[in-house]
């Protein structure tokens, strides 16, 4: 039967397709659009028609993704190159000032300290005045925005200008700050502004879901054009900004990041900075034998140590911020003198890096780019701890000191730069922390490499072949490991490969990065998650590694049971009490307080609108007018209503509809409720006319209308004059009494927007599954139900507390409050469910809703 059915279905499909084809051939061809008719006349008609069609084609193509991504990559490459050029000019100006005053050390010190202080102070002041949202990295905020949270003023043109100019001045000062994090924010703002501009060509750019996808691609562009590393940029942006990544955005990120990195390097060639497109920090490591297998333990040590170092850096950075916030005196002083803190920090760091002073022990005159170039050098600086065996040339001379060896210089550099970078990243200017940490990691790797070269001056012997140790390879491994530990990413390994242009050390780099991540993630959150916690942004933290006890926590252990809800048969007074007693943005709508069956959810704004409409002055005026009409139907107050009466001979027909049209809105409002209709049985003709006008249906009283057919009817035209005069007639006590009567009426939900299918979880949903659902769907709350009955609610706040607080400081698991009612090793039984229901009964003081038994016995709800 199945084969015969499919055969018949295929034959029918072919016959139907042939019929439709013949029908299309018989259908007459459509006429040209009317707007093209005016172009089809005259000698230039073909050219004008072709121009119009080309214009339509181009406008339609503007809406395609690849056009948007090309524009985004092009703009970001230009911004990145222009900023690098401006930063290099600022750093060169500082060196020029320092070198031109070599005759006087005091003037040199003043120039060395004043220049960065002025730039940092200007950056802080300009950013604070124009857009305070531009302060900091920007990745934590983008991580929150991509989750669906709306952060005001973070993706505006004003913030874009403040971020670009403030970051240029901050990096041009020579402080240990980075540009990678801010560039992710800049690229996201550029994408948002491009979407807003291109929305003029089509409404598809106003789609919120599409803009979120473009923001995800923009994050990849930011990293790609910053390091000329498109592959690592895409992977890094996915790791730091997305919990779940849509694969359909993958090609967008790669396309835009590759195009941006290509234009960025082409601009460097065009400016004669490079001869051709090469890596940003090109290395020349040995390819035939880059490292020996016996060196792998040293690379593993670098990874483990970098893990501890990354956790310490995040901890130190957070403690500095918390110290300044918790000290009320310092916080109050810094709030009044906002520019004092950045100026003071810059003064201290500049003083310590002054080359003739303490800076001579830590290569203080080198910029971050020059420092990386020297650290990645493939020559050995020291052999057996002796400095005079290696000739320092060019910028390498900064690491040479006549009274100390290279090991002392590297150790001092690592220690000083570590706390300087942790302190500098707290300055209220646009800045990142990736590059300073990257440089520190490279210095630590170089220190281990130089130590290995000193211990094994002739290299490690393998099969009678001697290969000298390359300390530059250790620097590459250390840079990737420490930056990966601070950011909790593995893609730093790929970024390092693209930065250096070599993958000869791919195995040591991967080993070190994975070990560093394992150590760092077990000790501290990432730097971006730490900033999210400090700023208290609404973001859901990760579950972390190795916390198996969290899988035993369920929704019933963390949900809020005492929640406010709205019943279907509630009164307006109940709505008022709910609004005063809770700040929930979405309120659950249940059938009744006894059944607690969840029907949907209603927004807080909708509840407020219902209450405001019920107590509005307009309804009070209508009620007052209706009261006066009921008291005296044949005479109305002259102060509020003016009659214009004109006698006209007519047949006994009612007033014509044309005379009633201007009154339609007012009369509709007057007749909106049945209680507002005037009383029947009025003998006066004017009262009948008024009744026919104020009633919702003019033909509702045919008897009275026919009874007056033999009279000369009077047409009455009513115009409302100064409605607010009526409100003055009610005293405050009368108004209060009227509002009390209105609050006792039942709520009419017919005009409210109700979500019939809010997100729901069952009681026994695990914490891990709840975290996955919240992260994947971008939820901020979910209702908890049991057999369709509302029993509680879980929000981001409860979920965050459960994830962060399920382990105590000593690692002892906090026992869930309902863990005694279930067995973690077995599935939930009927007895466990009954125990949970009994506990809920005692808590709520009313019986749980019961299921209908198959036998129809509703009184017995006890399992037997």
Secondary structure, DSSP 8 states (H G I E B T S, - for coil): -HHHHHHHHHHHHHHHHHHHHHHHHHS------HHHHTTSSSTTHHHHHHHHHHHHHHHHHHTSHHHHHHHHHHHHHHHHHHHHHHHHHHHHHHHHHHHHTTT-HHHHHHHHHHHHHHHHHHHHHHHHHH-GGGSB-SHHHHHHHTTT---TTSSSHHHHHHHHHHHHHHHHTT-S-BSHHHHHHHHHHHHHHHHHHHTTT-GGGG-HHHHHHHHHHHHHHHHHHHHT-HHHHHHHHHHHH-SS--GGGHHHHHHHHHHHHHHHHHHHHHTTS-SSS--TT-----STT---GGGHHHHHHHHHHHHHHHHHHHHHHHHHHHHHHH-HHHHHHHHHSHHHHHHHHHHHHHHHT-TTTGGGGTTTT--HHHHHHHHT-SS-S-BTTBSTTS---GGGGGG-BTTB-HHHHHHHHHHHHHHHHHHHTTSSSB-BSHHHHHHHHHHHHHHHHHHHHHHSTT-EEETTEEE---HHHHHHHHHHHHHHHHHT-STHHHHHHHHHS--TTHHHHHHHHHHHHHHHHHHS--HHHHHHHHHT-S------SS-GGGGG-BHHHH-B-S--EEETT-BHHHHHHHHHH---SEEEEES-TTT-BEEEEEEHHHHHHHHHHHT-HHHHHHHHHHHHHHH-SS---TTTEEEEEEE----S----HHHHGGGHHHHHHHTSSGGGS--S----HHHHHHHHHHSSSGGG-HHHHHHTTTS--EEEEEEE--THHHHHTS-HHHHHHHHHHHHTSB--GGGS-EESS--EEETT-BHHHHHHHHHHHT-SEEEEEETTEEEEEEEHHHHHHHHHHSB-TTS-B---TTGGGS-TTS---HHHHHHHHHHHHHHHTS-------TT---S--S--
